Amino acid sequence: MPTNLTLKNVPDEVYERLKASALAHRRSLNSEAIVCLETMLVARRVSVSERLTRARALRAALPGRKFRADDIDAFKGEGRR
């Protein structure tokens, strides 16, 4: 059975973005909030093959240079300094 939830002290910017998103998707604020929560909190199972297919498509879409493993390691390290 569904449960009611009351949100207090929602920042104005968050409220406005939720309102705009609801309008764009032709949903009520309540329905939009539920969709946002489900999207973030309910994990969608993705098969390994689907994940690999998406990763390969993203990699193929990179313009020009292809990144090597040592490039990726260097990029990861940049954010940790």
Residue, then its C-alpha position, 0 to 999 in steps of 0.5 A: m500500500p502506498t505511503n504518504l510523504t510530506l517534504k518540508n524546507v524544499p529549497d526554492e531552486v529544487y522546487e522550481r526545477l521539479k515544477a519545470s520538469a513536471l510541466a515538461h513531462r505533463r505530470s503533477l508535482n507529486s508524480e514528478a517527485i515519485v518518478c525522480l525518487e524511483t529513478m534515483l533509488v530503484a536500481r534498474r538491472v542492466s545485463v553485462s552485455e548491455r553495459l558493454t554495448r553502451a560502453r563501446a558505443l560511448r567509446a566509439a563516439l569519442p571524437g579523434r583520439k582514443f584513450r589508452a589505459d594509462d591515459i585513464d589512470a592519469f585522468k583518475g589521478e588528477g582529481r585526487r591531488 
